[in-house]
Amino acid sequence: MKGNKFINEFREFISRGNVIDLAVGVIIGSSFTAIVNSLVNDIFMPFIGMILGRIDFTGLKYVVSPAADGAEEAAIYYGNFIQSAVNFLIVAFVLFLTVKAMNKFNRKKESAPEEPKAPAEDVVLLTEIRDLLKESK
């Protein structure tokens, strides 16, 4: 009995709309990340590297101890950090532009004047009755 209650509670939790919306957002976000990474790595970084003397940021590192006796070198890859920081800035900028455009669209939608609705037939009939009663007095 207790297990059945747990399963029902879990089913209720998972079927809530915001959990499914979150799952869709995560999936779309991961796909968007692949697009942004390609944009950064394949389009922006070659230009930035060219401007800075053809430097490939991902290759930048500080060697703590060089390779010796079959052991690999120990290095701090600060170029990867620079690459990740540039990726973050581009993602943040694209999201900013997206949210700004959506807010602008929503403001236009809200500020558009709504057409007045035609009154219901019973309201029109009652208005006519009222006017007739006023005239008869």
N, C-alpha and C positions, 0 to 999 in steps of 0.2 A: 504493500500500500504506500509506504513512504517513498519507494523508488518511483512509483507511478506518478506521485505528486511532483517529485523532482523533475521528471521528464516533461510533464505538462507545464510546469513553471518554466523550464528551459525552452520549450516550444513556443510559449507565449512571448518570452524575451526575444528569441531569435526572429519571430515573425513581426515584431514591431517595425514600423516604417523607418525610424531613424537608424536602426541597426543595418537594415538593407541599404539605405542611402549611404551610410558610412562605408559599407563594403564596396558599393559601386564607386564611390569617391576614391577609395584606395586603389582599386583596379585601374581606373582612369588616370590617377596620379602616377602610378608606376609606368603606364604607357607614355604619359606626357614626359616623364623623366627621360625615357629613351630618346624621345624627339629632341629635348633640350640638350642632352649630352651630345647628340650628333651635331646639333647646331653649334655648340661651343667648340667641340673637338675638331670638327671638319670645316667649319666656316670662320668662326671668330679667332680661335687660337693661332692659326697660321698667320693671320694679319697682325695680331699682337706680337707674336714671335718675330715676324719680319721687322716690325717697328723697333723692337728691342734687340735687333741684331741676330735674327734667326735663332732665337733661343727656344728650345722645346722645354716647357715648364716641367713636364713629367719626368724629365731626365735629371733635373736638379736635385742634388743630394749632398749631404755632408757625411763623409766617411769617418766613422768613429774608430773602427779598426779594419785595416785592409785584409784582404783574403790571404791566408797563409796556411800551409800544411793541410790542404784539402778542405779547410773551413771557409765558408762563405764570408764575405765582408759584412760588417755591421755598419749600417748607414741610416741616416735620418733623411727621408725623402720629402724634403720641404716643397719640392716642385709639385708633388701630388696635392699638398695642402693648398698651394696657390691655385692649382687647377680646380679644386673643389670650391674654393672661395669664389672664383670667377663663375663657375656653374651656378652657385647659390645666388650671386648677384643678378645673373641673367634670368634665372627662374623667378626671383622676387620681382624683377622689373616686368617680366611678361605677365605675371599674376596681377601686379599693380595695374597694368594697362587693361587687362581683361576685366577686373573688378570695376575700374573706372568707367569702361565702356558700358558694362551692365548697369551700373548706377545711373549713368546718363540716359540709357534706354528706359529704365524704370521711372526716372523723373519725368521724361517726356510722356510716358504712358499715363502717369498719375496726373500730370498737368493738363492733359487733353480734356477739354470740356465734354462732359457727358451730355448726350442728347436727352432732353426731358422725356420721360416716359408718358405715353398717352394714358389719361386716367381710365380706370376700369369703367365698364358700362354702367354698373350700379351707382358709381360716384357721379357720372354724367347725369343719370336719371334723377338722382337725389338733388343735384344742383338745379336741374330744370324745375323740379317740384318746388324747391325753395324759392326760386325766382318767380314762379307763378303765384305762390302764396303771398309774396311781397307785393306783387302787382295787384292782387285782388283786395288788399287792404286799403 
